[in-house]
């Protein structure tokens, strides 16, 4: 059981050793009740753990029509199960369905590339990461300063227990290999200025329902404010929050614009920059509950979200934010 605990913890099947021990104890209690082999509709250990209240209810290798009777379960010996159920089926079971994360191959690929690169390029000043919910659908609303901040912010979110589902320009999905990669990493294409623009919100709502963390830039693009404060936001994040009921967590960052200023293609690597991040408490949108999600309601809710992001940014910068956010439309 110790080996099962350590491997379950190491392979990130369970977030803590205590949780892994609970699962292992449940597995040891009930695995003798299940039939031995995968050839007759094997039910993997995860389903057994779920029945014991300790793990996810996912099936592995089940075949249609292979139903089990109480007599069949009772006739199965624990020795036969131990002989058939090695650790390999357990690993396969846990990798079959990952609705809130990409496949292990693509997750490992991204982590191997992004984390060392991020650590090499910038120093870290990360604050209040404990305010990010570790489970359940959540909207991460952030300011946008540079083309590099989605990568750096993804590193921050990953280290705080969440895989970020990013809304990305649809053009990226058409680039060879890159398009396949961003699709595999669960990114959502955004079709700007077209009739398909609402599709990204529908996909985001579906991912929220699966329990994903959606990384949203309410400004829609890098800020055009001369002093790099957040601009007036677009209403997509507010609409998604009001319609889904998912919490909105404001995240502000500073420093990515020093690494790669907006509009430039050549990064400024030296001296090494610092990437500052601060997380605020969930935005209170309760006063909009029950109201139709359009018009003034969406604009006011968006203003509340942007104000929460700006508050965190002012704390990071040690400056006073402008009373009125910059509006690129001149309204």
Buried (B, 14 or more C-beta within 10 A) or exposed (E): EEEBBBBBBEBEBBEEBEBBBBBBBBBEEBBBBBBBBBEEBBBBBBBBBBBBEBBBEBBBBBEEEEEBEEEEEEEBEEEBBEEBBEEEBBBBBBBBEBEBBBBBEBBEBBEEEBBEEBEEBBEBBBBBBEBBBEEEBBBBBBBBBBBBBBBBBBBBBBEBBBBBBBBBBBEBBEEEEEBEBBBBBBBBBBBEEEEEEEBBBEBBBBBBEEBBBBBBBBBBEBBEBEEBBBBBBBBBBBBBBBEBEBBBBBBBBBBBBBBBBBEEEEBEEEEEBEBBBBBBEBBEBEEBEEBEBEEEBBBBBBBBBBBBBBBBBBBBBEEEBEEEBBEEEEE
